[in-house]
């Protein structure tokens, strides 16, 4: 597995795909970590989550540069992404005990209540466009709840996957609590079917979602899928066309244009269509392509 700087075409690093034996070791380590982690009180779990936020902030320049080198986002946006990941760790550290507290429910039974229990190792299949955030928005709540994660990251950001594993290890989580699994796509079906994996989450394309949903369903694994979409950017005739065009260009090019929520289709009312298009083109021509660092 090779990583290439998309801005320069320069090869960065090489990583070895995990052999079958290593895959099994990683999965068994995740199961062992889960058996340990689920017994840890929520109060102690949130302490580790706060520690993860601190690791992210302490190593933010290093992680931001890694993201930019591997997938090309501007370094300023990469730094903001690391801070957002630290924020989500802080959020679940602050609210974890509240969210996971047992609740008594009034019914006609002698006693009714809601209790939250972790389910086990969760396989996370994540995309490359936000290589830290997509992982942390899953990992922070999942690990706070007492689960552990097995990360199959996109093949062009393996360095980010390894770095994220380091964050949780450095923050004091059990070994294997968040494990980066560097495997080929064709190995994923076997990982989903493995008895250690209790659930699967994927952010990606509809095609990938169909495949993962089918495999997870066939193995009776709980599944969360966040797939692609493209709502239109609608411009009505009563707006300031020049101002909206500036926002439209920003909406199209955020994260170097590599965002599922980037504006991709512009529907403009006819009375201002020409004015909008002229302003849109002018703003686009001002964009600079260069070194994202």
C-alpha positions in Angstrom: 0.0 0.0 0.0 1.6 3.3 -1.1 0.6 6.8 -0.2 1.2 9.6 -2.7 1.1 13.3 -2.1 -1.7 14.5 -4.5 -0.3 18.0 -4.8 3.1 16.9 -6.0 2.7 13.3 -7.1 5.6 12.4 -4.7 5.5 8.9 -3.1 5.3 9.3 0.7 5.4 5.9 2.4 4.7 2.3 1.9 2.6 0.1 4.2 2.2 -3.7 4.3 -1.3 -5.1 4.0 -2.2 -7.3 7.0 -1.9 -11.0 6.4 -4.7 -13.3 7.5 -2.8 -14.2 10.7 -2.4 -10.5 11.6 -6.0 -9.8 10.9 -7.0 -12.6 13.3 -4.6 -11.2 15.9 -6.0 -7.7 15.6 -9.6 -9.0 16.0 -8.8 -11.1 19.0 -7.0 -8.1 20.5 -10.2 -6.1 20.0 -12.3 -8.7 21.7 -9.8 -8.8 24.6 -9.9 -5.0 24.8 -13.7 -5.0 24.8 -13.9 -7.5 27.7 -11.7 -5.2 29.7 -13.1 -1.8 28.6 -16.8 -2.7 29.1 -16.1 -3.2 32.8 -14.6 0.2 33.2 -17.0 2.8 34.7 -18.3 5.6 32.5 -16.6 8.0 34.8 -13.2 6.5 34.0 -14.0 6.2 30.3 -14.6 9.9 30.0 -11.3 10.6 31.6 -9.6 8.7 28.8 -11.7 10.6 26.3 -10.5 13.9 27.7 -7.0 12.6 27.5 -7.5 11.7 23.8 -8.6 15.4 23.2 -5.4 16.5 24.8 -3.3 14.2 22.7 -5.0 15.6 19.5 -4.3 19.2 20.5 -0.7 18.5 21.6 0.1 16.8 18.3 -2.1 18.9 16.1 0.6 20.3 13.8 1.9 16.8 13.1 -1.5 15.3 12.4 -2.6 18.2 10.3 0.5 17.9 8.1 -0.1 14.2 7.7 -3.6 14.8 6.5 -2.5 17.4 4.0 0.3 15.3 2.7 -1.9 12.2 2.3 -5.1 13.6 0.8 -4.4 17.2 -0.1 -6.6 19.4 2.0 -5.2 22.9 2.9 -3.2 22.8 6.1 -5.5 25.4 7.7 -8.5 23.2 7.2 -6.5 20.2 8.4 -5.7 22.0 11.6 -9.4 22.9 12.1 -10.3 19.2 11.5 -8.0 18.1 14.4 -9.6 20.7 16.7 -13.0 19.4 15.7 -12.0 15.9 16.6 -10.7 17.2 20.0 -14.0 18.9 20.5 -16.1 15.8 19.9 -13.9 13.9 22.5 -14.5 16.7 24.9 -18.3 16.6 24.1 -18.7 13.0 25.0 -16.4 13.3 27.9 -18.7 16.0 29.3 -22.0 14.3 28.5 -21.2 10.6 28.5 -22.4 9.9 32.0 -25.7 11.8 31.3 -26.3 10.0 28.0 -25.6 6.6 29.4 -27.4 6.9 32.7 -30.1 4.3 33.5 -33.7 5.6 33.4 -36.8 4.4 35.2 -39.9 4.3 33.0 -43.4 4.4 34.2 -45.5 1.5 32.9 -48.2 -0.8 34.2 -45.4 -3.4 35.0 -44.0 -3.7 38.5 -40.7 -2.2 37.3 -39.5 -0.8 33.9 -36.3 0.9 33.0 -33.9 1.7 30.2 -30.3 0.5 30.5 -27.4 1.1 28.0 -24.9 -1.7 27.5 -22.0 -1.9 25.0 -22.4 -4.4 22.2 -18.7 -5.1 21.4 -16.2 -4.5 18.7 -17.5 -2.2 15.9 -16.0 -2.3 12.4 -15.7 1.2 11.0 -15.2 1.5 7.2 -14.2 5.2 6.7 -13.5 7.5 3.7 -10.5 9.6 3.0 -11.9 13.1 2.6 -12.0 13.9 6.3 -9.6 11.2 7.5 -9.6 12.1 11.1 -13.1 13.6 11.7 -15.0 10.7 10.1 -13.2 8.3 12.5 -13.6 10.4 15.6 -17.3 11.2 15.1 -17.8 7.4 15.3 -15.1 6.5 17.8 -15.8 9.1 20.5 -19.4 8.0 21.3 -18.7 4.3 20.6 -15.8 4.1 23.0 -17.5 6.2 25.6 -20.3 3.7 25.6 -17.9 0.9 26.3 -17.5 -0.5 22.8 -14.2 -0.8 20.9 -13.4 -0.1 17.3 -11.7 -1.8 14.4 -10.8 0.7 11.7 -10.7 -0.1 8.0 -9.7 3.2 6.6 -9.5 4.3 2.9 -6.4 2.9 1.2 -4.9 6.3 0.4 -4.7 7.5 4.1 -3.1 4.6 6.0 -0.8 7.0 7.8 -3.9 8.7 9.3 -5.3 5.3 10.4 -2.1 4.4 12.2 -1.9 7.9 13.8 -5.5 7.6 15.1 -4.6 4.3 16.7 -1.7 6.0 18.4 -4.0 8.7 19.8 -6.1 6.3 21.7 -3.1 4.2 22.9 -1.3 7.4 24.1 -4.5 8.5 25.9 -4.5 5.3 28.0 -7.2 3.2 26.3 -6.6 -0.5 26.4 -4.4 -2.0 23.7 -6.8 -2.8 20.8 -9.5 -0.4 21.8 -9.1 1.3 18.4 -7.2 -0.9 16.0 -6.2 0.2 12.5 -6.6 -2.7 10.2 -4.7 -2.2 6.9 -6.5 -4.7 4.6 -7.5 -5.0 1.0 -11.2 -4.3 0.2 -11.8 -7.9 -0.8 -10.9 -9.0 2.8 -13.6 -6.9 4.3 -16.4 -9.4 3.8 -14.6 -11.9 5.9 -14.0 -9.3 8.6 -17.7 -8.5 8.7 -18.6 -12.1 9.1 -16.0 -12.7 11.9 -17.7 -13.5 15.2 -15.7 -10.9 17.0 -17.4 -8.1 15.0 -20.8 -7.2 16.5 -21.7 -4.2 14.3 -20.5 -2.2 11.2 -20.6 1.4 10.3 -19.7 2.8 6.9 -19.4 6.3 5.4 -19.0 6.0 1.7 -20.7 5.5 -1.7 -24.1 4.0 -2.3 -22.3 1.0 -4.1 -20.2 0.4 -1.0 -23.2 0.8 1.2 -25.2 -1.8 -0.7 -22.4 -4.3 -0.4 -21.7 -3.7 3.3 -25.4 -3.7 4.1 -25.9 -7.0 2.4 -22.9 -8.6 4.0 -23.8 -7.3 7.5 -27.4 -8.3 7.1 -26.5 -11.7 6.0 -24.5 -12.1 9.2 -27.1 -10.4 11.4 -24.8 -7.6 12.4 -26.1 -4.2 13.3 -25.3 -1.6 10.7 -25.2 2.2 10.3 -24.6 3.5 6.8 -24.0 7.1 5.8 -24.0 7.3 2.0 -23.6 9.9 -0.7 -26.1 12.5 -1.8 -26.3 15.8 -3.6 -29.0 18.3 -2.7 -29.2 21.2 -5.1 -28.0 24.7 -4.3 -31.1 26.8 -5.2 -30.7 30.5 -6.0 -34.0 32.5 -6.0 -34.5 35.7 -7.9 -34.8 38.0 -4.9 -31.2 37.5 -3.7 -28.0 39.5 -4.3 -26.6 37.4 -7.1 -23.0 38.5 -6.7 -22.9 37.8 -2.9 -24.6 34.4 -3.3 -22.2 33.5 -6.1 -19.3 34.0 -3.7 -20.9 31.7 -1.2 -21.7 29.2 -3.9 -18.0 29.0 -5.0 -16.9 28.5 -1.4 -19.6 25.8 -1.0 -18.3 24.0 -4.1 -14.6 24.2 -3.2 -14.5 23.6 0.6 -12.0 20.9 1.6 -10.6 21.3 -1.9 -14.0 20.3 -3.3 -13.7 16.9 -1.6 -16.8 17.0 0.5 -20.0 15.0 0.4 -21.9 18.2 1.3 -20.2 20.4 -1.2 -22.6 22.3 -3.5 -22.6 20.3 -6.8 -25.8 21.4 -8.6 -26.9 25.0 -8.9 -30.5 25.7 -9.8 -30.9 29.4 -10.5 -34.1 31.3 -11.3 -34.0 32.7 -14.8 -34.2 36.4 -14.0 -30.8 36.4 -12.3 -29.2 33.4 -14.1 -26.8 35.4 -16.3 -25.8 37.7 -13.4 -25.2 34.8 -11.1 -23.2 32.9 -13.7 -21.0 35.8 -14.5 -20.2 36.4 -10.8 -19.7 32.6 -10.2 -17.2 32.4 -13.0 -15.3 35.5 -11.9 -15.0 34.1 -8.3 -13.9 30.7 -9.7 -11.1 32.3 -11.8 -9.7 33.9 -8.6 -9.1 30.5 -7.0 -5.5 29.6 -6.6 -4.1 26.1 -7.1 -0.9 25.5 -5.2 0.9 23.9 -2.3 -1.7 23.0 0.3 1.0 23.3 3.0 
